[in-house]
């Protein structure tokens, strides 16, 4: 019987209130955790939130 591989996706969100902070440390933590769990990251989503006031 073939062992199933665990797949993962990473979702990173940066808000404009972060004052220039990077999501890189969060991404490293998530990739490390996936490695620890034996997972393979198949996708990486990155979204930046901005506030639009009228």
Secondary structure by P-SEA (a helix, b strand, c coil): cbbbbbbbbbbbbbccccccccaaaaaaaaaaaaaaacccccbbbbbbbbbbcc
